[in-house]
Amino acid sequence: MAAPKKGRGAAGGQSRPGRALAFILIAMVALTGGMFWSGHTTPRLGIDLAGGTSITLKAKAEPGQESAVNETNMNTAVGIIERRVNGLGVSEAEVQTQGRENIIVNIPRGTNEKQAREQVGTTAQLYFRPVLTVADGAPPAAPSATPSGSASGTPSAKPSASASGASVGEKSATPTATATTQGRAVSEALKAPSPTPTASSSTSAKPKATGTPQATPSADAATVALQQKFATLNCLDPKQRTAAGQGVKPTEPTVACGEDAPGVWAKYLLGPAEVEGRDVDDAKGQFDQQRGMWIVTMDFTGEGSKKFQSITGKLSQQADPANRFAIVLDGEVVSAPSVRQTLSASAEISGNFNQQSAQDLGNILSYGALPLTFETQSVDTVTAALGGDQLEAGLIAGAIGLALVIIYLVAYYRGLSLVAILSLGVSALLTYVIMALLGPAIGFALNLPAVCGAIVAIGITADSFIVYFERIRDELREGRTLRPAVERAWPRARRTIMVSDFVSFLAAAVLFIVTVGKVQGFAFTLGLTTLLDIVVVFLFTKPIMTMLAKTKFFGNGHPWSGLDPKRLGAKPPLRRSRRATAPAAADPKEA
């Protein structure tokens, strides 16, 4: 019973190669169509090919704080650095973690290297600043520079989160009145460390709308300049947004921008910093089961508790927006909650948070407080001309290698080389399309080591064809015809190909894990092409051979087919030898 089943299985395998070919054809059409639909028809080039600056940063923690270098904080650092780089006007900059403690920053050509290094190599600056006033992010049609009076604007659209202690009331309502700024408040901010009025000062609790502030001429000039800057600030402009809070000392008032919602910006006039990021001991976003809402909790250090108690005591007695404190990260307002009561060691920020926004704010507060700094490991600058030369040299090397492989296949395997060339073409097409799609999908960039990996893959793919062809020729030497030889050679060739590709993929995976930087491009490409080799051999090479075995050119062993039994030194057919020996073996038993 075993023989008929085997025969039916073989026959079935020979009669259905079209399914595999149809599957890989559909996959190729779908991937190619997706590439054109996405608009990314060429692979994204890495820094060494496109030109630019590549900076490798290594995270370092202070003694006893080694746990600060973890995945959460590294991802937060990536987001902060990416925002810094993009603030320079850089498009398509790459910022990603490599390993446990490294961050790679790839900045395309056209960016000032010195400025980029300063931006990505410094620790995030986090401050808590009192809010003097808030207005719409765009400047008014006719901005006023008058130091006293009011500068009107649309109030912030951000959900007004509330900061509180152990017990928290309902979140503050979004202000509907026009926010006003007073010349006196700004003057006091310029003259004193604290811009907010003291709890015992009734005059500063409600600044008068009229009156001339008693200030020195220099303070008056600074007041006018600051208000003019606030009035003309356009937070819709990325360059103005980035430059707004840059170069300002913590002890000085400033202006800053904050995003209320995607694409909706507000501008803030802020007093000197009262609390720094290092004063935060811990912060995290968590879900409050009792109220059914996401909140952000903060714990302060001993010194930070005193500072926070002092500022919240002053702010809690003021009206909106003077009762808010802005959480400013790298000159940008990430949150501006209002204060209802005096707080000290711990605080809670509540509002219209979801899980992502609560956790993101918690990570920002934690990162600003952690003793985590970055050390520049390397800075590589590649000119566009050098990158183009490298790419051209890589393509030439790949073309030469491919040509040598094709010449060898044609000279040795003759007609079989057609199968190998078609398989190499399918593998090359799939590799190109997938690389083009991986650029916008995961940020994959084709660098010079990746090109080397693709060149090495030519040999790996050709080796798989050679293993299968040699198995088929061994079967022909044993006296079998081509159609059964193709099927009998496949299981043994398949095992060899799988083992060989598994070793190559394992080496690529290990190399990808243990290396940092550009070498990972080589490992990634090698692993990708190794997987594609298995796909092509199983879904294209084997079905094509099954179909060609039915043709006269290959099936009859044409001298130019590469499967000529005479040239291979084939033995007499196995069936004849079996028929000749069978009667001789039966005579002794009959006797």
Protein Blocks (a to p, Z undefined) as FASTA:
>chain_A
ZZmmmmmmmmmmmmmmmmmmmmmmmmmmmmmmmmmmnopabccddfklnopadddddddd
dehilmmmcfklmmmmmmmmmmmmmmnopahiacddehjlbccddddehiafklmmmmmm
pccdddddddfbdcdfbdcfbdcfbfbdcddddddfbdcdddddfbccddddddfbdcdd
dfklmmmmmmpmblbdcfklmklmmccfbdcddddfklmmmmmmmmmmmmmpcfkbmklm
mmmmgoiafkbccdddddfbghiacdddddddfbdfklpmbdcddddfklopacdddddd
fklmmmmmmmmmmmmmpccfklcccddeehiafbdcddfbdcfkbccdddjddfklmmmm
mmmmmmmmpccdcddfbdcdddfklmmmmmmmmmmmmmmmmmmmmmmmmmmnmmmmmmmm
mmmmmmmmmmmmmmmmmmmmnopacdfklmmmmmmmmmmmmmmmmmmmmmmmmmmmnopa
fklmmmmmmmmmmmmmmmmmmmmmmmmmmmmmmpgcjllmmmmmmmmmmmmmmmmmmmmm
mmmmmmmmmpmklmnopaklopafklnopacdfklmmmmmmmmmmmmmmZZ
